[in-house]
Amino acid sequence: MGKELIKYGFRVISSFFRKILLKLRGAEIGKRVTIGKIKLKIPPKNLKIGDGVVIEDGVVIERIERIEIKDYAKIKRGVVISGHIFERGSVYIGYNSWVGDESIIDVKRDVIVEDNVGIGARSQIWTHGYFPSKADGYPYKYGPVRIKEGAWLPPACIVLPDTEIGKFTIVGTGSIITKSLPDRTFCAGIPCAPQREEHTYKKEYEIREKLQYVVQSFENIWNKMGFKVERKDEVLRARFFVYSFYVIPVEDIKKIKDIFDKTKPPRIFLATDEFDTKSLHKTDTVIFLKNNTYLKRGTQAEYLFLKVLLDECVLRLIPVNHI
């Protein structure tokens, strides 16, 4: 445990100095960002990174026009994001999206990865296809790639140029996507094709079931991490070393005044319905479970809570001001 803490501390310090250098050279970098030993071969002014982003060791970003990475996205070890010296597209990676270890993103044309997208390890995204001599008439192809909100590509998938993967579509491991896929389907194969519609494999939760699942999952994960959770009635108080915050389920809006009297900021409210947020403290985060959005405050409590949910794939949330 001691060695792990030392390694973690070294990573934090190294990341801090990398961020300072990049900011001095024009990069836009949000709060609580972690940047490992990466190879960046684009002007830092063409790099924009949101809050809570993680870019791990060995990532290569080169020969592209620009890249924007939104809050809580994660780019894992050894990912290569590369264009061409004469042909350079741009990359957009949305909120909470992950790019798995040793994946390849070819950027001769634009690549758009929307919010809450998962790309598994050693997957490949290609915006060009050619090798035999064009002058001898052999085929070639260029085209952008868009992976839409909530899509999931498990490990070893290959996406070919000029394709679009639909919203919340799940792709089978090792599939090769040669043409666009519809929304909300399970698709698999070589070439990849629709197999099942979403309603055949997705479980529907009632809003209160969803609330309880989120609360219980947070409590279990927090305890496994070795931190304390105190529960009084339905309110949780989570401790992170000397720091603490409240997690408060809100099923009955009438009880809000009572909750205010018994707790203090920072607080995370989990709401099953809309309610007036004007009376909240400026550090109170509200999560709206009906549409998976949250009122962003940028606090340490918010960061810790969201990271727990995201890292264990419990719930993916988009800030309200993005909607």
N, C-alpha and C positions, 0 to 999 in steps of 0.2 A: 504493500500500500504506500509506503514511504517513497519508494522509487517511482511509482506512478505519479505521485503528487509532484515530485521534482521534475519529471518529464513534462507534466502538464504545465507547471510554472514556466519552464523553459520555452515551451511552445507559445504560451501567452505573451511572454516578453519579446520573443522573436517576431511574432505577429504584430505586436504593437509598433515596433520599429519599421517593419515593412509598410504598414499602413501610413505611418508618418511620411516616409519617403515618397510613397505614391501620391499622397495628398499634396505634398510640396510640388510635385510635377504635374498636378492638374486633375488627378482622379477624384471622383465623387464617391465617398465611402461612408456608409451609415454607422449606427451604433452597434457595439458588441459583435463586430465582424472578426472572423478568424481567417487568416491567410497563411498557408504553409509555404514551403519552399517551391515556388512556382517559376516557370519561365514565361515572362510576359514580353512579347515582341511586337507590341502595338503602342502608340503614344498613350501614356496614362490618361490624358484628357479625353480619350475615347473609351474610358472604362467607368461605368457607373454601377455601384453596388449598394443595395438596400440594407436595412437592419438585420442583424442576426445571421448573415450569410456565412457559410463555411466553404472555403476552397482549400482542399487538402494538398499534401505534398505531391510533387511530380506532375502537376497540371501544366499543360502547355497551351498558351493562347498566342497565336501568331498569324500574321498575314491576313487579318480581317479588318473590316472598316471600323466597326465599333461593337461593343458588347454591353448589354444592360442586364443586370441580375437583380431580381426583386427580393423583398424580405424573406428571410428564412429558407432560401434556396440552398442546396448543397451540391457541390461538385466534388466527387470523390477522387481518390488517388489515381494518378496516371492518366487522367482524361486528356485527350488531345483535341483542341478546337482550332482548326487550321483552314485557311483558304489557299490562295495562290498569289504569287508575286504580281500578276497582272489582273487577276480576277478575284475580287474580294467582296463578299457579302457581309451582312451584319447578323448578330445573334441577339435574341431576346429570350431570357429564361424567366418565367413568371414566378409568382408567389408560391413558396413551399415546394417547388419542384426539385427533384433529385436527378442527378446524372451519375450512374454507377461507375465503379472502378474500371479503368482502362477502356472506357468507351471512346469512340471516334465520332467527332462531328465535323464533317466536311463543309466548308463555307465558301464555295465558289458562287453560290447564290444565298439569299437570306434563309435563315433557319429561325422559326418561331416556336418556342416551347411555352405553351400557355400555363396558367396557374394549376397547381396540384397535379402535375404530371410526374410519373415515375418512369425512369429509363434504367433498365437493369444493367448489371456489369457486362462489359465486353460487347455491348450493342454498338451498332454503326448507323450513322445517318449520312447519306450521300446526296449531294446536290449536283453531281455530274456523273456521267458514265461513258467512258471511252478508253481505248488503248490502241487497237489496230489503226492503221493509217487512214485518216479521214480522206486524204487525196485519192485513195484507192476505192472509195465508196463505202467503207465500213460504217455501221451506224454509231451515232453518239447522241448523248442527251444531256441537257442542262435543265434545272428547274428548282424552285424553292421547296422547302418542306415545312409544313405546319403540323404540330401535334397539339390538339385542342384540349381544353380544360378537362382535368380529371382522368385523362387517358393513362393507361399503364402498359408499359412494355417490359416484361420480365427479361432475364439475361439472354444474351446472344441473339437478339433480334437485329434484322437489317432492314433499313428504310431506304428505298431508292428514290431518285429525283422526281420532282413534280408530283408529290403525293401529299395527302392530308389525312390525318387520323382523327376520327370523330370524337365528340365529347363523351367522356366516361367510357370509352371503348377499352376493352381488355384484350391484349394480344397474347397468343400462346408462346411459350418459350421457344426460341430458335426459329421463329417465323421470318419469312422474307416478304416485306410489303412492297409490292410492285405497282399497286394502284390505290386510290383513295378508299378509305373504309368509313362506313356509316357511323352515326352516333349510337351509343348505348347498346353495343353488341359485343359478344365474345367472338374474336376472329383468330384463326390459326391456320398454319400450313405453309407449303411452298408450292405455288404462291399463296399468300395469306388471303383467306376468304371468310365471310361471316358464317358462324356455326350456331349461335344461340342468341336470343334477345335478352336484354338485361333483366326483365321481370322474372326470368326462369332461374336466376342464380342470386339475386339481391334480396336480402331480408329487409323488410320495412319495420322500423321502430315507431311506436307512439312517442310523442314528444317527451313525456315523463319518463319513459323507459330510456330514451336517449340521454336525458339529464342524469339519471342514476348511473348509467353505464360510464359516462364521462367522469362523474365524481368518484365512483368506485375505482375506475382505472387509474386516475391520478393518485388516489390514496395508496393503492397497491404499489405502483411504480415508485412513488416517493419513498415509501418504506423500504423497498428493495435497494434503493440507492443509498440507504443508510441514514436518511434524515427523518426527523420526527414529524408526525401529523397528530394534532390534538383535535378531537371531535367533540363539539358541544351542541346538542340538538342536531341540526343538519349542517351547521357551520364548521368548516375545517380551518385550522390554523397551521400553516406549513412553516417549518423552521429550516433555514438554510444557513448553517453555522450561527452567527449572531443576528442574522437578518430573518425577518418573518413577515408573512402576509396572510390574508384571509381569502378563502375560496367559499363563495356564498351562493348556493342554489336559490333562485327566486321563482317560486311557483305561485305565490300569493303576493301580489303587488302591495296589498294593504299592510304587509309586515315590514316593508322597507324602512319605515320610520323607526320601528323597534330595533332593526338590525343596525341602523346608523348609531343608535344609542349604545349598543353593546360592542361595537367594533370600531376600529380606526384604520385609516389608509396605511399602506396600499391594500386595495381589495380587488378581487376578481369576482364579478357578479355573473352567474350563469342564468340567463333569462329564458324562460320557455315562451315568453310573449313580449311584445313591445311595451316599453314604459318610458316615462319622461326622465331623461338623463340630465336635465338642466341643474338639478339640485345636487348632483354627485360632486365629489371632490375631484380636482383636476388630475389626481393620480389613480382614480378608480377606473378600471377597465371593465367593459361590459361585453359579454359574449352572447350573441343572439343565436340560439340553437336552431330556430326555424329555418334560417337561411345561411347558417355557417359563416357569419360575419362577426367582426368585433370593433368596438370603439377604441381606436389605438391611442395609447398614452405614452408608450416608449419607456415604461418603468422596468426596473429589475424584476419585479414580481411578474409582470406580463411576459417578459422574456423567459423566465424560468418555467412558468406554466405552459406557454406555447411550445417550448422545446420538448417538454415531457410528452405532450400530446402528439407532436409531429414525429419525434424520434421513434415512438412506439406505434405510429399510424393509428392513433385513437381518433383524432379529429383534425381536419385541415381547415383553416380559417383565413378569410380575406378581410383586410381592414375596410371599414365602412366607406371611407373616403375614396376607395378604389372602385366602388360599385357605380 
